[in-house]
Amino acid sequence: MSDERGEYAELRRRRPDYFTNPPDAAVEILDGTEQVAAAERAKAAALRARGLPVEWSRTGVVYRDEYVTLVRDPVRFPGGAVGTYVRKLPSGGADGVVLLPVLDGAVVLVEHFRHATRRWHLEAPRGFGEAGVAADEQAVRELREELGVAPTRLVDLGELHPDTGIATDAVHLYLAEITELGPVGAAEGIRAPRTYLPEQVGELIRDGAITDSFTIAVWTRAWLRGLLRGRPR
């Protein structure tokens, strides 16, 4: 058994929740040697017809580091065709967190340089989850790392799936009340904290100045629950 398939089998054993097939599943994850082989053959034929590498048809764990795991599943699509589907999983197996800090009624965002986009973003503090660490505890850690403070109150705003097309990731959203600002996490690429009236954040979202999906989601969830003052103009 190859490494990627061996890792895939181990992942399925360890985290069966990532591989469930509910009764009404439109895309079914396949199991068994013959089904997997058929899915790979079908994908290889499709790739070959497009002049693409047939190696992209191989199922299993195709990449893993301490943050991200990419798998290529053998699947049956609606209508009965078989093939493969790539998914991204958190390597630690824990959900991330996003916080909307509120200081004296004002929303605190940070200017954060993001390597992926090669630009600065105005966004809410957030971070990866850690295995064995409860989401609310992880939220407190992230707030301390990015804004140098502990919350006086955390309000659970529920769960968010940031990309249901490719990622299993879920994040927990929180409103975090704080009474001060501490030193920002410069080592994490944060340049400065910025405070805004809640309605100003809504206007920045409306006008496209805030493009980070996590920030848009956590502000929207808090706003729609009536936890922020004001009304966007």
Salt bridges, closest charged atoms under 4 A:
GLU4 OE2 - ARG58 NE 2.74
GLU7 OE1 - ARG64 NH1 3.61
GLU10 OE2 - ARG13 NH2 2.67
ASP17 OD2 - ARG15 NH2 2.62
GLU28 OE1 - ARG76 NH1 2.74
GLU40 OE1 - ARG5 NH2 2.53
ASP73 OD2 - ARG87 NE 2.60
ASP95 OD2 - HIS172 NE2 3.27
GLU111 OE1 - ARG191 NE 2.74
GLU111 OE2 - ARG194 NE 3.05
GLU123 OE2 - HIS112 ND1 3.35
GLU123 OE2 - ARG114 NH2 2.42
GLU123 OE2 - ARG126 NH1 3.44
GLU130 OE1 - ARG141 NH1 3.11
GLU137 OE2 - ARG141 NH2 3.17
GLU159 OE1 - HIS161 NE2 3.99
ASP169 OD2 - LYS88 NZ 3.24
GLU177 OE2 - ARG153 NH1 2.81
GLU203 OE1 - ARG233 NH2 3.35
ASP207 OD1 - ARG206 NE 2.89
ASP212 OD1 - ARG126 NH1 2.97
